[in-house]
Amino acid sequence: MHIEFSGAAREVTGSCHILHAAGRRILLDCGLFQGRRAESREKNERLPIAAEDVDAVLLSHAHIDHAGRLPYLVKQGYTGSIWTTSATRDLCAVMLADSANIQERDAEFLERKGRPHQEPLYGLNDAMQAVDQMIGVPYDRWIDVLPGVRAMYTDAGHILGSASIVVEAKEGSHTSRLIFSGDIGRTGLPIIRDPAPPSGGADTVLLESTYGNRDHESVAGAREHLARVVSETAKRGGRLMVPAFALGRTQELVYDLHALWREGRIPEIPIFIDSPLALDATTVFKLHANIFDRGESLIRETADPLDFPLVRFTRSVEESKQLNTRHGPVVVIAASGMAESGRILHHLRQHASDPKNTILIVGFNAQHTLGRRIVERQPFLRIYGDEVPLNAQVEILNGYSAHGDHTELKAWLDAVRAGGVKARREIQRVHLVHGEPEAQDAFVAELTAAGYTVDAPEPGDTRPI
């Protein structure tokens, strides 16, 4: 039994690992690479193994960097099952359809620019077929994936439906146990329950390491920071623009803005969620309110924590365009979270040059994305071919990251190790995935000092389980 690392190895997009076990090949995630257009396209078209050679897929959650190549896998001939949680399946129905739409629009855009014709990576039918092949399963229950292979999903606390995955494979008389962390969330995030580290230990752990070298501000501090930014921007008469993932981050922001409004800590300022995808994702959230964190007072005390008088969702293009001509203080939250596509680009092109406005960054931005260039406060942003001066205020709010920071990641791993000691199955190896080299190298050093055998595999590397 061994694991082969394909995507999200020494980087944070394209999550995909190939588990070779019991004579079968199982994909852990099949995510989309994001970043520079040509480089990402080349990576996305290159599946780690032929689609017909894949025996099963285990999906950790619905974010596009984890699920976004599943329609392409199906388009290339994969006909097997895609195992995931029920909430992830429902979220993928909207996320993958949106991704297909982006693929088609990108192809049309390049053709208009006189580039050679390039087929979309996949289309809507492929996305729908991928969802049809998904099997929704509950948390904390073993499922038989293939002969000799079973899996269990535990709550990763990252976004709605997110999971860490325990895989057991029997070869002869020996049973090997792997834990794939998926993306691990934070304790105390709004709406989502806290991460639940799998019990029973493991031989090998694949651990995400997005923030392996730094800590976040507290979740409570993030809410305070948000209140200040909203109030200061409103006082200047400015526009607060928030690039935010339509899935997870947007709902968290709406939740906290609702709480701040109820407490009288932000002004009566219109808040627009300019994203059809966010509207659809929010609808899915409401369908799965049974897995919300009942420890949150707003969830207990309100009929709908994701709806209040200041917030409005815009679906049509016409409604979105009208926002750009709106005067006075306003909050606009729009996808994408890394400002690589979607309606946020139009808002930034129109308003990033105005110093009374604010751009609020509320999550991780990978290298070579527009969001990273905003974080770096580069003097000009290239948007749809235009050089836009970055004169708006830039605020970085890391407390809203859905990824655990390095202290939280280590605490999760320590809990897995403690459970393994109790079950007499101690961790033999830890492999860091889903992290950039600087973060991973620092985390390798820290975990090694704490007694773990740990490395950060390169793409194409293989390791025994």
C-alpha positions in Angstrom: 0.0 0.0 0.0 1.4 3.4 -1.0 0.4 6.9 -1.7 1.4 9.0 -4.7 1.3 12.8 -4.5 -0.1 14.7 -7.5 -1.7 18.0 -6.7 -1.4 20.3 -3.7 2.1 19.0 -3.2 4.4 22.0 -2.3 1.4 24.2 -3.4 -2.1 24.9 -2.3 -4.3 24.2 -5.3 -5.2 21.1 -7.3 -5.6 18.8 -4.3 -5.2 15.2 -5.6 -3.4 12.1 -4.1 -3.5 8.6 -5.5 -3.9 5.8 -2.9 -2.7 2.4 -4.2 -4.3 -0.2 -1.9 -5.7 -3.8 -2.1 -4.8 -3.8 -5.8 -6.9 -0.7 -6.5 -6.3 3.0 -7.2 -8.3 5.5 -5.2 -8.2 9.3 -5.7 -8.2 11.4 -2.6 -9.8 14.6 -4.0 -9.5 15.7 -7.6 -9.2 19.5 -7.4 -8.6 22.3 -9.9 -5.3 24.1 -10.2 -5.5 27.8 -10.0 -3.1 30.6 -10.8 -1.4 31.6 -14.1 -3.8 30.8 -16.9 -1.5 28.8 -19.2 0.3 26.9 -16.5 -2.9 26.0 -14.7 -4.5 24.9 -17.9 -1.6 22.5 -18.6 -1.8 21.0 -15.1 -5.6 20.7 -15.2 -5.5 18.8 -18.5 -2.9 16.3 -17.2 -4.7 13.7 -15.0 -2.4 11.9 -12.6 -3.6 8.5 -14.0 -6.0 7.6 -16.8 -9.6 8.0 -15.8 -10.4 4.4 -16.7 -7.7 3.2 -14.2 -9.4 5.0 -11.2 -11.4 2.6 -9.1 -12.9 5.1 -6.6 -12.8 8.7 -5.5 -13.0 10.0 -1.9 -13.8 13.7 -1.8 -13.1 15.7 1.3 -15.2 18.9 0.5 -16.7 21.1 -2.1 -14.1 23.8 -2.6 -13.0 23.9 -6.3 -9.3 23.3 -5.5 -10.5 19.9 -4.1 -13.5 19.0 -6.3 -13.1 21.1 -9.4 -11.5 18.5 -11.7 -14.1 15.9 -11.1 -16.2 16.9 -14.1 -13.0 16.6 -16.2 -12.3 13.1 -14.8 -15.8 12.1 -15.7 -15.5 13.7 -19.2 -12.3 11.6 -19.7 -14.3 8.4 -18.9 -14.5 7.8 -15.1 -17.8 6.0 -14.4 -17.2 4.9 -10.8 -18.5 6.2 -7.4 -17.4 9.5 -5.8 -17.9 9.2 -2.1 -18.4 12.3 0.0 -20.8 13.8 2.7 -24.3 14.6 1.8 -23.8 18.4 2.3 -20.7 18.3 0.0 -22.7 16.5 -2.7 -25.3 19.2 -2.6 -22.8 22.0 -2.6 -21.0 20.4 -5.5 -24.2 20.6 -7.5 -23.9 24.4 -7.5 -20.1 24.8 -7.3 -19.3 22.5 -10.2 -22.0 24.0 -12.4 -20.5 27.4 -11.8 -17.0 26.1 -12.5 -18.3 24.7 -15.8 -19.7 28.1 -16.7 -16.4 29.7 -15.9 -14.6 27.2 -18.2 -17.0 28.0 -21.0 -16.7 31.8 -20.5 -12.9 31.6 -20.4 -12.8 29.8 -23.7 -15.1 32.4 -25.3 -13.0 35.3 -23.9 -9.8 33.9 -25.3 -11.4 33.4 -28.7 -12.6 37.0 -28.7 -9.1 38.0 -28.0 -7.9 36.3 -31.2 -6.3 33.3 -29.4 -6.4 29.9 -31.0 -9.6 28.1 -30.2 -9.4 26.1 -27.0 -12.2 23.8 -25.8 -13.5 24.4 -22.3 -11.9 22.0 -19.8 -15.5 20.6 -19.2 -19.1 21.7 -19.6 -22.3 21.7 -17.6 -23.2 18.2 -18.6 -19.9 16.9 -17.3 -20.5 18.7 -14.0 -24.0 17.3 -13.7 -22.7 13.8 -14.4 -20.0 14.1 -11.7 -22.7 15.0 -9.2 -24.8 12.1 -10.3 -21.9 9.8 -9.5 -21.6 11.2 -5.9 -22.8 9.1 -3.0 -23.6 11.1 0.1 -22.6 9.5 3.4 -23.0 10.5 7.1 -20.1 11.4 9.4 -18.6 8.8 11.7 -19.8 5.7 9.9 -17.7 3.1 8.0 -18.5 2.6 4.3 -17.2 -0.2 2.1 -15.5 1.6 -0.8 -14.1 -1.4 -2.6 -13.3 -5.0 -1.7 -10.7 -4.8 1.1 -11.0 -1.0 1.4 -13.3 1.0 3.8 -13.5 4.6 4.8 -15.0 6.9 7.4 -15.6 10.6 7.3 -15.2 12.9 10.3 -16.1 16.6 10.6 -13.1 18.7 9.6 -14.8 22.0 10.6 -13.6 23.8 7.5 -16.8 24.4 5.5 -20.2 22.9 5.5 -19.9 19.2 4.9 -16.1 19.2 5.0 -14.4 16.0 6.2 -11.2 14.3 7.2 -11.1 10.8 5.8 -9.9 7.6 7.5 -9.1 4.8 5.0 -8.4 1.2 6.0 -7.1 -1.3 3.5 -6.5 -4.9 4.0 -3.8 -6.8 2.1 -3.4 -10.3 3.2 -3.5 -10.4 7.0 -2.3 -6.8 7.4 -4.6 -3.8 7.7 -3.0 -0.4 7.0 -4.7 2.9 8.1 -4.3 6.3 6.5 -5.9 9.6 7.6 -6.2 12.3 5.0 -6.9 15.5 6.9 -8.6 17.4 4.1 -8.7 21.0 5.0 -8.9 21.5 8.8 -11.0 24.3 10.1 -10.7 26.4 13.2 -12.3 26.1 16.7 -15.0 28.8 17.2 -15.8 29.5 13.5 -19.4 30.7 13.1 -22.0 28.3 11.7 -19.6 25.3 11.3 -19.0 22.8 14.1 -15.4 22.5 15.5 -13.0 20.0 13.9 -13.3 16.5 15.2 -9.9 14.7 14.9 -10.4 11.0 13.9 -9.8 8.5 16.7 -8.0 5.2 16.6 -4.7 6.5 15.2 -3.1 5.9 11.8 0.0 4.5 10.2 0.3 7.6 8.0 -1.3 11.0 8.1 -1.6 13.4 5.2 -1.8 16.8 6.9 -2.7 20.1 5.2 -0.3 22.9 6.0 -1.7 26.1 4.4 -0.8 28.1 7.5 2.0 25.8 8.8 4.2 28.7 9.7 1.9 31.3 11.3 -1.0 31.9 13.6 -4.2 33.8 12.9 -5.8 36.5 15.0 -8.6 35.1 17.1 -12.0 34.5 15.7 -13.4 37.0 18.2 -10.7 39.5 17.1 -11.8 39.0 13.5 -15.3 40.1 14.3 -13.9 43.2 16.0 -11.7 43.9 13.0 -14.6 43.5 10.6 -16.7 46.0 12.7 -13.9 48.6 12.6 -13.3 48.3 8.8 -17.0 48.6 8.0 -17.4 51.6 10.3 -14.3 53.4 9.1 -15.2 52.9 5.4 -18.8 54.0 5.9 -17.5 57.2 7.7 -15.4 58.0 4.6 -18.5 57.5 2.4 -16.6 54.7 0.8 -17.2 51.3 -0.7 -16.0 48.2 1.1 -15.2 45.5 -1.5 -14.7 42.0 -0.2 -13.4 39.2 -2.5 -14.8 36.1 -0.8 -15.3 32.5 -1.6 -19.0 32.0 -2.4 -18.9 28.9 -0.3 -18.1 29.2 3.3 -16.5 32.6 3.7 -19.5 34.5 2.4 -21.9 32.8 4.8 -19.5 33.4 7.7 -19.3 37.1 6.8 -23.1 37.4 6.6 -23.4 35.6 9.9 -21.0 38.0 11.7 -22.4 41.1 10.0 -25.8 40.0 11.3 -24.4 39.6 14.8 -22.7 43.0 14.7 -25.9 44.7 13.4 -27.9 43.1 16.2 -25.4 44.4 18.7 -25.5 47.9 17.1 -21.8 47.8 16.3 -22.0 48.6 12.6 -23.9 51.4 10.9 -27.1 50.9 8.8 -25.2 50.3 5.6 -26.5 48.3 2.7 -24.7 45.0 2.2 -24.8 43.3 -1.2 -23.9 39.7 -1.8 -23.1 40.1 -5.5 -22.9 36.4 -6.4 -25.5 34.0 -7.8 -23.3 31.2 -6.6 -23.2 32.5 -3.1 -27.0 32.7 -3.1 -27.2 29.1 -4.3 -24.6 28.0 -1.7 -26.5 29.8 1.0 -29.6 27.9 0.0 -27.8 24.7 0.5 -26.5 25.8 3.9 -30.1 26.3 5.0 -31.0 22.8 3.8 -28.3 21.4 6.1 -29.0 23.5 9.2 -29.0 20.2 11.2 -25.2 20.2 11.1 -24.8 23.8 12.2 -23.0 24.5 15.5 -25.9 24.7 18.0 -23.5 26.3 20.5 -23.8 29.6 18.6 -26.3 32.0 20.1 -27.4 33.5 16.8 -28.2 30.0 15.5 -30.3 29.3 18.6 -32.0 32.7 18.8 -32.9 33.5 15.2 -35.1 31.9 12.6 -32.5 32.4 10.0 -28.9 33.5 10.9 -28.1 34.1 7.3 -30.8 36.7 6.6 -31.3 40.2 8.1 -32.6 43.6 6.9 -29.3 45.1 5.7 -28.3 42.2 3.4 -29.4 41.7 -0.2 -28.4 39.1 -2.7 -28.1 40.0 -6.4 -28.5 37.4 -9.1 -28.9 39.2 -12.4 -26.1 40.9 -14.4 -28.2 44.1 -14.5 -28.4 44.2 -10.7 -24.7 43.7 -10.4 -24.0 46.6 -12.9 -26.2 48.9 -10.9 -24.0 48.5 -7.9 -21.1 50.2 -9.7 -23.2 53.4 -10.1 -24.4 53.4 -6.5 -23.2 56.3 -4.3 -22.6 56.5 -0.6 -21.4 53.9 1.8 -21.9 50.3 0.7 -20.5 46.8 1.3 -20.1 44.5 -1.7 -19.1 40.9 -1.1 -18.4 39.0 -4.4 -16.6 36.0 -5.6 -14.0 34.8 -6.3 -12.0 34.6 -3.1 -8.7 35.0 -4.8 -10.1 37.6 -7.2 -9.2 35.5 -10.2 -12.7 35.5 -11.8 -16.3 36.5 -11.2 -18.0 39.8 -10.4 -15.4 41.1 -7.9 -13.2 41.9 -10.9 -15.7 44.4 -12.2 -16.0 46.1 -8.8 -12.2 46.2 -8.4 -11.7 47.6 -11.9 -14.2 50.4 -11.3 -13.3 51.3 -7.7 -9.8 50.1 -6.6 -8.4 53.5 -7.7 -10.5 55.5 -5.2 -8.7 56.1 -1.8 -11.9 56.4 0.2 -12.7 52.8 -0.7 -11.4 49.7 1.1 -10.5 46.2 -0.2 -10.9 43.7 2.6 -9.0 40.4 2.1 -10.5 37.6 4.3 -8.7 34.5 3.3 -5.6 32.8 1.8 -4.5 34.0 -1.7 -2.2 31.7 -3.6 0.9 32.9 -5.5 0.3 34.5 -8.9 -3.4 35.4 -8.2 -4.8 38.9 -8.3 -5.7 38.5 -4.6 -2.1 37.9 -3.7 -1.1 41.1 -5.7 -3.6 43.0 -3.6 -2.2 41.5 -0.4 1.3 42.6 -1.6 -0.2 46.1 -2.2 1.3 46.3 -5.7 0.8 49.8 -7.2 -1.2 48.6 -10.2 -3.6 45.7 -10.7 -4.1 44.3 -14.2 -7.8 43.6 -14.6 -9.3 42.7 -18.0 -6.4 44.2 -19.8 -6.5 47.5 -17.9 -3.8 48.8 -15.5 -5.8 49.9 -12.4 -4.0 52.0 -9.7 -4.4 50.5 -6.3 -5.2 53.5 -4.3 -8.0 52.0 -2.1 -7.2 51.0 1.5 -6.2 47.3 1.8 -7.1 45.5 5.0 -6.0 41.9 5.7 -8.3 39.9 8.0 -6.7 36.5 8.7 -9.1 35.6 11.5 -11.7 34.6 8.9 -9.5 31.9 7.4 -11.4 28.6 7.3 -8.0 26.9 7.6 -6.5 26.1 11.0 -3.3 28.0 11.8 -0.1 26.2 12.8 -1.1 25.9 16.4 -4.5 24.5 15.6 -3.0 22.1 13.0 -0.5 20.8 15.5 -3.2 20.4 18.1 -5.3 18.4 15.6 -2.3 16.1 14.8 -1.5 15.7 18.6 -5.1 14.6 19.1 -4.8 12.0 16.4 -1.5 10.8 17.9 -3.1 10.6 21.4 -6.0 8.5 20.0 -3.5 6.2 18.3 -1.6 5.6 21.5 -4.8 4.6 23.1 -5.7 2.3 20.2 -2.1 1.0 20.0 -1.6 2.3 16.4 1.0 5.0 16.5 1.7 7.4 13.7 4.7 6.3 11.7 4.8 9.0 9.1 3.3 12.5 8.5 3.3 14.0 5.0 2.5 17.7 4.6 0.3 18.6 1.7 -1.7 21.7 0.6 1.0 24.3 1.6 3.6 26.5 0.0 7.2 25.6 0.6 8.0 28.3 3.1 5.1 27.3 5.4 5.8 23.6 5.0 9.5 23.8 5.7 8.9 25.7 8.9 6.2 23.2 9.9 8.4 20.2 9.1 11.0 21.6 11.5 8.5 22.2 14.3 6.8 18.7 14.0 10.2 17.0 13.8 11.2 18.7 17.0 8.0 17.4 18.5 8.9 13.8 17.7 7.1 13.2 14.4 8.6 11.6 11.3 7.5 14.2 8.7 8.2 15.4 5.2 6.7 17.5 2.4 6.5 15.4 -0.8 7.1 16.9 -4.2 4.6 16.3 -7.1 5.1 12.7 -8.3 6.7 11.4 -5.1 5.4 8.2 -3.6 5.5 7.0 0.0 4.6 3.7 1.7 1.7 3.6 4.1 
